[in-house]
Amino acid sequence: MWCCAVRVYNLPRDAQGSKTPGDFVKHRLTTAAILAATLLLSACDSAEERAEAHYEAGIAFLEEGDDQRASLEFRNALQLVPDHRGAGIAFAELLADQDRFDRAASYYLRMVEYDPDFAEGRVRLAELALDSGDIATARRSVDKAIELGAASPRTEAVAASLAYRDALQSSDRIGRDAAAGQARRLVEEEPGLVHARRIAVFDAVQREAWNEVIALADAGIANAPEKYEFYDIRLRALEQVGRNPEVTALLEDMVERFPEEEALPQTLAQWYVLEGDIASAKALLRVEAAEAPEDLETQRTLVSFLREHQGDAAAEAELERLAGQGDANNLSYRAMLATLKYQTERQAEAIADMRTLLDEAAALPKEEQKPQDVASIRVDLARMLLEQGESDAARELVEAALRDDPTRTEALKMRATWFIDEDRVEDAIVDLRTAMRESPQDPAIMTLMAAAHERAGETDLKREMLAKAVELSGSAPAETLRYAGMLIADGRYNPAEEVLMDALRLHREDVALYSELGRLMVLREDWGRAEQVATKLEELAAVGQDPAAAPAMNTLRAQILSAQDREEDLFAFLDGLSRAEDAGIAADIAIIRGLVDQGDLEGARARLTEAQEKAPDLPILRLLDVAVTSAEGDHAAAAAALDGMLAEAPQSETLWLARMRLELLQGDREAAAEVLDRGLEAVPEGANLLFTKAGQLEAEGDIDGAIAIYETLYARNSNAAFVANNLASLLSMYRDDPETLQRAYRISRRLQDAEAPPLRDTYGWIAARLGRFEEAERHLAFAAEGMPRHPVVQFHYAFVLAQLGRESEALERFRAVEALDTSLLSEADRETLASEIARIEAGEPLAPSPQ
């Protein structure tokens, strides 16, 4: 049969001698040739012949620019002959051109499984695996390629990339420099090595060697003019060195060159705005909107621009014009108009409009209904109702939206948030994974994933998700601060610094990022660099763009002095702040509190009098006056002052709690309880008052009353760690049914890695109540070490030691508990304490667990 005689695709070196994988012939095939190749299928008898004809037709379609039909032909060829190398390579490279690197890698993986000696395939698999983030496959593949004798600059580039990544993760500066040096050498020898160039560019960015970045990017563009990434990094570098006219020119070129990058026109418009060229920005967005009149996102971008730069009225007029067109996006434009009304203090009208839209959508003929648009309206209305306190109605709308469109990302995120609040972590993760498949670049999904893993006590996974959120957001400040905060809390200062510095390279005037970096430098006791950060904040304050810069600078300088125990310098600094022309009252407050802490009541009173002359009616100063008066021993005057303030502000929880503490300072618990009750009469929903009341009821032995209050507070805000701890603790200590113990476990999972001993005691005791004694021991040992004089914590640890058969240790602990205040133990625990001591001393068998 002659239909299999000609191969159009250039095969790898293994099969054909001199060709490389991924090379396509440059001949342009005619439409007649495509038709002939397709008709050949009818003349082929064997599977191999039919596969070859499909392959040739695919190449022809590819040359005509019809990627979709080419893909179909290549898949047909592979279905007939799974190890058809030409079709496998052609299809894989087509996928790689579409940035679908994981799929492309899977086809190369299939090819090397069919032919383990396919060395060039191993090299390409390593490259694609690296592109898709599959580091393990990249490592195995490059090692195997070298073993097969395919060592080359390409394998060196992959190896350098892996080495650089390893060094970066382990903070190995020497290894990082060596890998970067190898990458630079490789691109000098072979400029077309994209993977080596990426490492060279990334390392130059890390070093802030922006002119080097520009040179590397220019060479990358010259060698691979279709690679968007080199234009993008050149853009960033030009902006860093202030070559603004070149930034403008490059962005304009990129908009023309990469029409598939839908965000570029908006980026260019934003750049025009930064350069003060509002007219060009508006003209560009108008052109984009006119060229795509039915593209919802393009119109949305224009509306957002008009609102930001011409006001709400201009945005509303544009939306009314769009809604009047009566096109397929009519419902969406009217929903956007309703959202704008909601955001401009017309909430009732907006909600009514949204309900009308849903009614109109439901009345449409079935063939005209658009479930996705309806789902979007439901989600937007749900957000409005949630803000208005109508959570049940909001939830019904979200559930209805997901029935219309089970993959609606925003609805999934909202439902996942509710699931997390309800400790239904597994359900939340299912929803978030679905959302991730639909919107893999959404950092908010990763942040919610982190919250879900935090609730489950899975600290490593939480950290991983926060890191991913930073990556997907492009080191946005909010995501960076969240991740850096966790790293700092974990004592991982080097990675935290790298994360913050990466973000600051992109957001060079972000006050919050500098504040966190300064705090990190104080924790590291790197005073020189802490002062450098303070100086940068001072520069930002001088520019005056962000009013938060000056307070952040002052706070950091105060932290530096305090951390160095330079009390005189600190007071001098604060005194200088308080006497400045534009001074607020914060420095005075800090000085007054410091003087009270030092016992200098005369100095505190004098300073307070000065401050009150500046702001005689400021509540915080009046409260400080009460504190100083009480410290001076005049409790009656302090109480009278607080009563006067309460008469003016009976809804203030702070004042009621201060009044209660004043009674406790005088040892009058009965009067304190009476004040607390009066506070709850005035502020029955006050969370702080309720929390205090629950503690009082627990101390009085009213466990059911305490649990009822904690349940109320937990239903209101399940993120409050101490509410969760106290509720779970009481449930585990005073309830025995399996369902309640399982709920206590779900509530307490977030406490597994807590640094506070009481929280670890709660989790450990719940684990013990569920019979998981080995797991419980680690947490209870931590708690017992941190609270050596607390009888309940010591009893819990002793009991678990006994259950694990460590009876001599347990007996020692039980006897230590006897010497403490056993009235804090429940009656059942006191009985267990006595019986366990007697049992161990008598050498009797182990008592049953309290499950």
VENGIUR-V753538 format. One record per backbone hydrogen bond with DSSP energy under -1.0 kcal/mol. NH is the residue of the N-H (numbers start at 1). CO is the residue of the C=O. E is the energy in kcal/mol with one decimal. If there is no record, write none. Layout:
NH;CO;E / NH;CO;E
//
This chain:
5;2;-1.7 / 15;12;-1.1 / 16;12;-2.2 / 17;13;-2.2 / 18;16;-1.1 / 23;20;-1.6 / 34;30;-1.9 / 35;31;-2.4 / 36;32;-2.6 / 37;33;-2.7 / 38;34;-2.2 / 39;35;-2.5 / 40;36;-1.5 / 41;38;-1.3 / 42;39;-1.3 / 43;40;-1.5 / 50;46;-2.3 / 51;47;-2.8 / 52;48;-2.2 / 53;49;-2.1 / 54;50;-2.3 / 55;51;-2.5 / 56;52;-2.6 / 57;53;-2.4 / 58;54;-2.4 / 59;55;-2.2 / 60;56;-2.1 / 61;57;-2.6 / 62;58;-2.3 / 63;59;-2.3 / 64;60;-1.4 / 65;62;-1.4 / 66;61;-2.7 / 67;65;-1.2 / 70;66;-2.0 / 71;67;-2.7 / 72;68;-1.7 / 73;69;-2.1 / 74;70;-2.5 / 75;71;-2.5 / 76;72;-2.2 / 77;73;-2.3 / 78;74;-2.3 / 79;75;-1.9 / 80;76;-1.7 / 81;77;-2.8 / 84;81;-2.2 / 88;84;-2.5 / 89;85;-3.0 / 90;86;-2.6 / 91;87;-2.7 / 92;88;-2.3 / 93;89;-2.7 / 94;90;-1.9 / 95;91;-2.3 / 96;92;-2.4 / 97;93;-2.4 / 99;96;-1.9 / 100;95;-2.6 / 101;99;-1.1 / 104;100;-2.3 / 105;101;-2.8 / 106;102;-1.7 / 107;103;-1.3 / 108;104;-1.7 / 109;105;-2.7 / 110;106;-1.9 / 111;107;-2.0 / 112;108;-2.4 / 113;109;-1.6 / 114;110;-1.9 / 115;111;-2.3 / 118;115;-2.3 / 119;117;-2.1 / 122;118;-1.6 / 123;119;-1.9 / 124;120;-2.5 / 125;121;-2.5 / 126;122;-2.3 / 127;123;-2.0 / 128;124;-2.6 / 129;125;-2.8 / 130;126;-2.0 / 131;127;-2.1 / 132;128;-2.0 / 134;129;-2.3 / 135;133;-1.6 / 138;134;-2.2 / 139;135;-2.6 / 140;136;-2.5 / 141;137;-2.7 / 142;138;-2.3 / 143;139;-1.9 / 144;140;-2.2 / 145;141;-2.4 / 146;142;-2.2 / 147;143;-2.1 / 148;144;-1.9 / 149;146;-1.6 / 150;145;-2.8 / 156;152;-2.4 / 157;153;-2.2 / 158;154;-2.0 / 159;155;-2.7 / 160;156;-2.7 / 161;157;-2.1 / 162;158;-2.4 / 163;159;-2.6 / 164;160;-2.6 / 165;161;-2.3 / 166;162;-2.6 / 167;163;-2.4 / 168;164;-2.4 / 169;165;-2.2 / 170;166;-1.8 / 172;167;-3.0 / 173;171;-1.1 / 176;172;-2.4 / 177;173;-2.5 / 178;174;-2.3 / 179;175;-2.4 / 180;176;-2.5 / 181;177;-2.4 / 182;178;-2.1 / 183;179;-2.1 / 184;180;-2.4 / 185;181;-2.2 / 186;182;-2.3 / 187;183;-2.2 / 188;184;-1.6 / 189;185;-1.8 / 190;186;-3.4 / 193;190;-1.9 / 194;192;-1.4 / 197;193;-2.3 / 198;194;-2.4 / 199;195;-1.6 / 200;196;-2.3 / 201;197;-3.0 / 202;198;-3.0 / 203;199;-2.6 / 204;200;-1.9 / 205;201;-2.4 / 206;202;-2.4 / 207;203;-1.8 / 208;205;-1.3 / 209;204;-2.7 / 210;208;-1.5 / 213;209;-2.1 / 214;210;-2.4 / 215;211;-2.1 / 216;212;-2.6 / 217;213;-2.7 / 218;214;-2.7 / 219;215;-2.2 / 220;216;-2.2 / 221;217;-2.6 / 222;218;-2.3 / 223;219;-1.9 / 224;220;-2.5 / 227;224;-2.4 / 232;228;-2.4 / 233;229;-2.3 / 234;230;-1.8 / 235;231;-2.3 / 236;232;-1.9 / 237;233;-2.2 / 238;234;-2.7 / 239;235;-2.0 / 240;236;-2.0 / 241;237;-1.8 / 243;238;-2.3 / 244;242;-1.6 / 247;243;-1.6 / 248;244;-2.4 / 249;245;-2.3 / 250;246;-2.6 / 251;247;-2.7 / 252;248;-2.4 / 253;249;-2.1 / 254;250;-2.7 / 255;251;-2.3 / 256;252;-1.4 / 257;253;-2.6 / 258;254;-2.8 / 261;258;-1.6 / 262;260;-1.5 / 264;261;-1.7 / 267;263;-2.2 / 268;264;-2.9 / 269;265;-2.4 / 270;266;-2.6 / 271;267;-2.2 / 272;268;-2.7 / 273;269;-2.0 / 274;270;-2.4 / 275;271;-2.1 / 276;273;-1.8 / 277;272;-3.2 / 278;276;-1.1 / 281;277;-1.7 / 282;278;-2.7 / 283;279;-2.6 / 284;280;-2.6 / 285;281;-2.3 / 286;282;-2.3 / 287;283;-2.3 / 288;284;-2.5 / 289;285;-2.4 / 290;286;-2.5 / 291;287;-2.3 / 292;288;-1.0 / 295;292;-1.9 / 299;295;-1.9 / 300;296;-2.5 / 301;297;-2.3 / 302;298;-1.8 / 303;299;-2.5 / 304;300;-2.5 / 305;301;-2.2 / 306;302;-2.7 / 307;303;-2.5 / 308;304;-2.3 / 309;305;-2.5 / 310;306;-2.7 / 315;311;-1.7 / 316;312;-2.7 / 317;313;-2.5 / 318;314;-2.1 / 319;315;-2.3 / 320;316;-2.4 / 321;317;-2.1 / 322;318;-2.5 / 323;319;-2.8 / 324;320;-1.7 / 325;322;-1.1 / 330;327;-1.9 / 333;329;-2.7 / 334;330;-2.3 / 335;331;-2.1 / 336;332;-2.5 / 337;333;-2.2 / 338;334;-2.2 / 339;335;-2.3 / 340;336;-2.2 / 341;337;-2.1 / 342;338;-2.3 / 343;339;-2.2 / 346;341;-2.1 / 350;346;-2.4 / 351;347;-2.7 / 352;348;-2.2 / 353;349;-2.5 / 354;350;-2.3 / 355;351;-2.1 / 356;352;-2.2 / 357;353;-2.3 / 358;354;-2.0 / 359;355;-2.2 / 360;356;-2.8 / 361;357;-2.5 / 362;358;-2.2 / 363;359;-1.4 / 368;365;-1.9 / 374;370;-2.1 / 375;371;-2.6 / 376;372;-2.0 / 377;373;-2.3 / 378;374;-2.5 / 379;375;-2.1 / 380;376;-2.3 / 381;377;-2.7 / 382;378;-2.4 / 383;379;-2.1 / 384;380;-1.8 / 385;381;-2.7 / 386;382;-2.5 / 387;383;-2.1 / 388;384;-1.4 / 389;386;-1.4 / 390;385;-2.8 / 391;389;-1.3 / 394;390;-2.1 / 395;391;-2.5 / 396;392;-2.1 / 397;393;-2.0 / 398;394;-2.1 / 399;395;-2.5 / 400;396;-2.2 / 401;397;-2.6 / 402;398;-2.1 / 403;399;-1.4 / 404;400;-2.0 / 405;401;-2.6 / 408;405;-2.2 / 412;408;-2.3 / 413;409;-2.4 / 414;410;-2.0 / 415;411;-2.6 / 416;412;-2.6 / 417;413;-2.0 / 418;414;-1.8 / 419;415;-2.6 / 420;416;-2.6 / 421;417;-2.2 / 422;418;-1.6 / 423;420;-1.9 / 424;419;-2.9 / 425;423;-1.3 / 428;424;-2.1 / 429;425;-2.5 / 430;426;-1.9 / 431;427;-2.0 / 432;428;-2.5 / 433;429;-2.3 / 434;430;-1.8 / 435;431;-2.5 / 436;432;-2.3 / 437;433;-1.8 / 438;434;-1.4 / 439;435;-2.8 / 442;439;-1.8 / 447;443;-2.1 / 448;444;-2.2 / 449;445;-2.5 / 450;446;-2.4 / 451;447;-1.9 / 452;448;-2.4 / 453;449;-2.6 / 454;450;-2.3 / 455;451;-2.2 / 456;452;-1.5 / 457;454;-1.5 / 458;453;-3.1 / 459;457;-1.2 / 462;458;-2.2 / 463;459;-2.6 / 464;460;-2.2 / 465;461;-2.4 / 466;462;-2.4 / 467;463;-2.1 / 468;464;-2.0 / 469;465;-2.3 / 470;466;-1.9 / 471;467;-2.1 / 472;468;-2.9 / 473;469;-2.1 / 474;471;-1.2 / 475;470;-3.0 / 480;476;-2.5 / 481;477;-2.9 / 482;478;-1.9 / 483;479;-2.1 / 484;480;-3.2 / 485;481;-2.2 / 486;482;-1.4 / 487;483;-2.4 / 488;484;-2.7 / 489;485;-2.2 / 490;486;-1.8 / 491;488;-1.6 / 492;487;-2.8 / 493;491;-1.4 / 496;492;-1.6 / 497;493;-2.4 / 498;494;-2.2 / 499;495;-2.4 / 500;496;-2.4 / 501;497;-2.8 / 502;498;-2.5 / 503;499;-1.8 / 504;500;-2.3 / 505;501;-1.7 / 507;503;-2.3 / 510;507;-1.5 / 514;510;-1.8 / 515;511;-2.6 / 516;512;-2.1 / 517;513;-2.3 / 518;514;-2.7 / 519;515;-2.4 / 520;516;-2.2 / 521;517;-2.3 / 522;518;-2.0 / 523;519;-2.2 / 524;520;-2.0 / 525;522;-1.1 / 526;521;-2.7 / 527;525;-1.2 / 530;526;-2.2 / 531;527;-2.3 / 532;528;-1.7 / 533;529;-2.1 / 534;530;-2.1 / 535;531;-2.4 / 536;532;-2.1 / 537;533;-2.4 / 538;534;-2.0 / 539;535;-2.1 / 540;536;-2.3 / 541;537;-2.4 / 542;538;-2.1 / 543;539;-1.7 / 544;540;-1.7 / 549;546;-1.9 / 552;548;-2.0 / 553;549;-2.5 / 554;550;-2.5 / 555;551;-2.6 / 556;552;-2.3 / 557;553;-2.5 / 558;554;-2.2 / 559;555;-2.3 / 560;556;-2.5 / 561;557;-2.1 / 562;558;-2.6 / 563;559;-2.8 / 564;560;-1.2 / 565;562;-1.8 / 566;561;-2.5 / 567;565;-1.3 / 570;566;-2.5 / 571;567;-2.7 / 572;568;-2.2 / 573;569;-2.6 / 574;570;-2.8 / 575;571;-2.5 / 576;572;-2.3 / 577;573;-2.1 / 578;574;-2.5 / 579;575;-1.4 / 580;577;-1.2 / 583;580;-1.6 / 589;585;-2.2 / 590;586;-2.2 / 591;587;-2.3 / 592;588;-2.8 / 593;589;-2.5 / 594;590;-2.2 / 595;591;-2.6 / 596;592;-2.3 / 597;593;-2.5 / 598;594;-1.7 / 599;596;-1.3 / 600;595;-2.3 / 601;599;-1.7 / 604;600;-2.3 / 605;601;-2.7 / 606;602;-2.1 / 607;603;-2.5 / 608;604;-2.5 / 609;605;-2.2 / 610;606;-1.8 / 611;607;-2.3 / 612;608;-2.6 / 613;609;-1.3 / 614;610;-1.1 / 615;611;-2.2 / 618;615;-1.4 / 622;618;-1.8 / 623;619;-2.4 / 624;620;-2.1 / 625;621;-2.2 / 626;622;-1.7 / 627;623;-2.0 / 628;624;-2.8 / 629;625;-2.6 / 630;626;-2.7 / 631;627;-2.4 / 632;628;-1.8 / 633;630;-1.5 / 634;629;-1.9 / 635;633;-1.3 / 638;634;-2.0 / 639;635;-2.8 / 640;636;-2.5 / 641;637;-2.4 / 642;638;-2.3 / 643;639;-2.5 / 644;640;-2.1 / 645;641;-2.0 / 646;642;-2.6 / 647;643;-1.8 / 648;644;-1.1 / 649;645;-2.3 / 652;649;-1.7 / 656;652;-1.8 / 657;653;-2.7 / 658;654;-2.2 / 659;655;-2.5 / 660;656;-2.2 / 661;657;-2.6 / 662;658;-1.9 / 663;659;-1.3 / 664;660;-1.9 / 665;661;-2.6 / 667;664;-1.9 / 668;663;-2.4 / 669;667;-1.1 / 672;668;-2.1 / 673;669;-2.6 / 674;670;-2.0 / 675;671;-2.3 / 676;672;-2.4 / 677;673;-2.3 / 678;674;-2.1 / 679;675;-2.4 / 680;676;-2.1 / 681;677;-1.7 / 682;678;-1.8 / 683;679;-2.9 / 686;683;-2.0 / 690;686;-2.6 / 691;687;-2.5 / 692;688;-2.1 / 693;689;-2.5 / 694;690;-2.6 / 695;691;-1.9 / 696;692;-2.0 / 697;693;-2.7 / 698;694;-2.5 / 699;695;-2.1 / 700;696;-1.7 / 701;698;-1.2 / 702;697;-2.6 / 703;701;-1.6 / 706;702;-2.1 / 707;703;-2.9 / 708;704;-2.3 / 709;705;-1.8 / 710;706;-2.5 / 711;707;-2.8 / 712;708;-1.8 / 713;709;-2.6 / 714;710;-2.8 / 715;711;-2.4 / 716;712;-1.5 / 717;713;-2.2 / 720;717;-1.2 / 724;720;-2.4 / 725;721;-2.6 / 726;722;-2.5 / 727;723;-2.6 / 728;724;-2.6 / 729;725;-2.7 / 730;726;-2.3 / 731;727;-2.5 / 732;728;-2.3 / 733;729;-1.8 / 734;730;-2.4 / 735;731;-1.2 / 741;737;-2.1 / 742;738;-2.5 / 743;739;-1.9 / 744;740;-2.6 / 745;741;-2.1 / 746;742;-2.3 / 747;743;-2.4 / 748;744;-2.1 / 749;745;-1.1 / 751;748;-2.4 / 752;749;-1.6 / 754;751;-1.7 / 760;756;-1.7 / 761;757;-2.4 / 762;758;-1.8 / 763;759;-2.0 / 764;760;-2.7 / 765;761;-2.6 / 766;762;-2.0 / 767;763;-2.4 / 768;764;-2.0 / 769;765;-2.7 / 770;766;-1.5 / 771;768;-2.2 / 772;767;-2.9 / 773;771;-1.2 / 776;772;-2.2 / 777;773;-2.3 / 779;775;-1.0 / 780;776;-2.7 / 781;777;-2.4 / 782;778;-1.5 / 783;779;-2.2 / 784;780;-2.9 / 785;781;-2.1 / 786;782;-1.7 / 787;783;-1.6 / 790;787;-1.6 / 794;790;-2.3 / 795;791;-2.5 / 796;792;-2.5 / 797;793;-2.0 / 798;794;-2.5 / 799;795;-2.8 / 800;796;-2.0 / 801;797;-2.3 / 802;798;-2.1 / 803;799;-2.1 / 804;800;-1.7 / 805;802;-1.6 / 806;801;-2.4 / 807;805;-1.5 / 810;806;-2.3 / 811;807;-2.9 / 812;808;-1.8 / 813;809;-2.1 / 814;810;-3.1 / 815;811;-2.5 / 816;812;-1.6 / 817;813;-2.1 / 818;814;-1.9 / 820;817;-2.0 / 822;820;-1.4 / 824;821;-1.5 / 825;822;-1.5 / 830;826;-2.3 / 831;827;-2.0 / 832;828;-2.3 / 833;829;-2.6 / 834;830;-2.0 / 835;831;-2.5 / 836;832;-2.7 / 837;833;-1.9 / 838;834;-2.1 / 839;835;-2.6 / 840;836;-2.7 / 841;837;-2.4 / 842;838;-1.7 / 844;839;-2.4
//
